[in-house]
């Protein structure tokens, strides 16, 4: 994969699956936001179809620009593109126009407050999804859930309905693993409850709830360990700082740093439970959740967004 994130892992799998069906599959990763025009295959061949992976971060800036310039199929990983659009260098007037188009119910005063990031508006991306331009310019848009499709149609109307297609996030079957052997290899005691989280450290993933829950377990004598499989500072949180107020987590929290796919699958396999919360949700689907389901692991999720679409036969109802 060209980067250390789920987008890159996902893209690698998509490219591999497309190869048998096309004469040529070219991939360009925008690590330094270099204009895609510099790539030898940037201009679409006469019969070529560009497939754009769009997520809500600056690494997709040039890809968004190219998707608007040369329409193709957009695989939309996020339903809120406010932060991505911030990186496009649009003028104040252009940005305000895009914001107004994505939420016509907001007053000009509120739009200005969002743009200026007033302290009272901590989640501007939830108010302005910035989707109309990209959806209008795209030939087709692929999303991972019915929730995501309904969200776009609800906001953009019937005109967008025929463009939106649902292809659920795939789960790659992992090879069989022996949890006991993995615990021995990685130095985890066999009888210690292991609570695992994964991915970027962001506030929407409910890590504060995980910290409090594990601290409470340890306080009552359950020697649980919270293990974060990933970079504890790659996001808008520092998980070490989050754990500091809980003395019971002084020896009850650890983080691995970035893991390759094979090692991540090891940690998922030896976990007693994987916690994968989202609130608020922006319609995203989780790669680590897909891994956990493929490994038949026990997972705790939020009953919201795309997570609410997990089949009932795979879910235990609340007690």
Residue pairs with C-beta under 8 A, 6 or more apart in sequence:
1 8
1 9
1 11
1 12
1 261
2 8
2 11
2 12
2 27
2 29
2 31
3 29
3 31
3 59
4 231
4 258
5 200
6 199
6 287
6 288
7 53
7 55
7 59
7 77
8 29
9 261
9 287
10 53
10 77
10 287
11 27
11 29
11 53
13 170
13 172
14 51
14 53
14 75
15 25
15 27
18 25
18 51
19 25
24 41
24 45
26 39
26 41
28 36
28 39
28 41
28 42
30 36
30 59
30 60
30 61
30 62
30 63
31 59
33 58
33 59
33 61
33 62
33 87
34 62
35 62
35 65
36 42
36 62
36 63
36 65
36 66
37 43
42 66
43 70
44 50
44 70
44 72
49 72
49 73
49 139
50 66
50 67
50 70
50 72
50 73
51 72
51 73
51 75
52 63
52 64
52 66
52 67
52 72
52 73
52 74
52 75
52 138
53 60
53 63
53 75
53 77
54 60
54 63
54 64
54 67
54 74
54 75
54 76
54 77
54 78
54 81
54 84
54 134
55 77
55 78
55 84
56 77
56 78
56 80
56 81
56 82
56 83
56 84
56 125
56 282
57 83
57 84
58 83
58 84
58 87
60 84
61 84
61 87
61 88
64 81
64 84
64 85
64 88
64 134
65 88
67 74
67 134
67 137
67 138
68 133
68 134
68 137
71 137
71 138
71 139
72 138
72 139
73 138
73 139
73 140
73 141
73 142
74 134
74 135
74 138
74 140
74 141
74 142
75 142
76 134
76 141
76 142
76 143
76 148
77 144
77 284
77 285
78 84
78 282
78 283
78 284
79 129
79 131
79 143
79 148
79 151
79 152
79 282
79 283
79 284
80 125
80 126
80 129
80 130
80 282
80 283
81 129
81 130
81 131
81 134
82 124
82 125
82 128
82 129
82 130
83 125
84 130
85 95
85 98
85 130
86 95
90 98
92 115
95 115
96 108
96 111
96 112
96 115
98 128
98 130
98 132
98 133
99 106
99 111
99 114
99 115
99 128
99 130
100 106
100 108
100 111
101 132
101 133
102 128
102 129
102 130
102 131
102 132
102 155
103 127
103 128
103 129
106 114
106 127
106 128
110 127
111 128
113 120
113 121
114 121
114 124
114 127
114 128
115 124
117 124
121 127
123 280
125 282
126 280
126 282
129 155
131 152
131 155
131 156
132 156
134 141
135 141
135 152
135 156
135 160
135 163
135 164
136 160
138 163
139 163
140 163
140 165
141 152
141 160
141 163
141 164
141 165
142 165
142 166
142 167
143 149
143 152
143 164
143 165
143 166
143 167
143 283
144 166
144 167
144 168
144 169
144 285
144 306
145 166
145 168
145 169
145 283
145 285
145 305
145 306
145 309
146 166
146 309
147 283
147 305
147 306
147 308
147 309
148 166
148 283
148 306
149 164
149 165
149 166
151 283
152 160
152 164
153 160
153 161
153 164
168 285
169 285
169 286
169 287
169 290
170 290
171 290
171 291
171 293
171 294
172 290
172 291
172 294
173 294
174 265
174 268
174 269
174 291
174 294
174 295
177 265
177 266
177 269
177 270
177 295
179 269
179 270
180 190
182 188
182 266
182 269
182 270
183 189
183 190
183 194
183 270
184 190
185 266
186 266
186 267
186 270
188 194
188 225
188 227
188 270
192 223
192 224
192 225
193 217
193 222
193 223
193 224
193 225
193 272
194 224
194 225
194 227
194 270
194 271
194 272
194 273
195 210
195 213
195 214
195 224
195 225
195 226
195 227
195 271
195 272
195 273
195 275
196 227
196 228
196 229
196 267
196 268
196 271
196 273
196 274
196 275
197 205
197 207
197 210
197 226
197 227
197 228
197 229
197 230
197 274
197 275
197 276
198 228
198 229
198 230
198 264
198 267
198 268
198 274
198 276
198 288
199 205
199 230
199 286
199 287
199 288
200 230
200 231
200 234
200 235
201 207
201 228
201 230
201 231
201 232
201 233
201 234
201 235
201 236
201 237
201 238
201 239
202 235
202 236
202 237
203 236
203 237
204 278
204 279
204 280
204 281
204 282
205 276
205 277
205 278
206 275
206 277
206 278
206 279
206 302
207 237
207 239
207 242
208 242
209 277
210 226
210 275
210 277
211 226
211 242
211 243
211 246
211 249
211 253
212 246
214 224
214 225
214 226
214 248
214 249
214 252
214 253
215 246
215 247
215 248
215 249
215 252
216 248
217 224
218 224
218 248
218 249
218 252
219 248
223 252
224 252
225 252
225 253
225 254
226 243
226 249
226 252
226 253
226 254
227 253
227 254
227 255
227 256
227 267
227 271
228 239
228 253
228 254
228 255
228 256
229 256
229 259
229 264
229 267
229 268
229 288
230 255
230 256
230 257
230 258
230 259
231 255
231 257
231 258
232 238
232 239
232 240
232 255
232 257
233 239
233 240
234 258
239 253
239 255
240 253
240 255
243 249
243 253
246 252
256 263
256 267
259 267
264 288
264 291
265 291
265 295
268 274
268 288
268 291
268 292
268 295
268 297
269 295
269 297
271 297
271 298
272 298
273 297
273 298
273 299
273 300
274 288
274 289
274 292
274 297
274 298
274 299
274 300
275 299
275 300
276 286
276 288
276 289
276 292
276 299
276 300
276 301
276 307
277 300
277 301
277 302
278 284
278 286
278 301
278 302
278 304
278 305
278 307
279 302
279 304
281 302
281 304
281 305
281 306
281 307
282 305
283 305
283 306
284 305
284 306
285 306
286 307
289 299
289 301
289 307
292 299
293 299
293 310
293 314
301 307
301 310
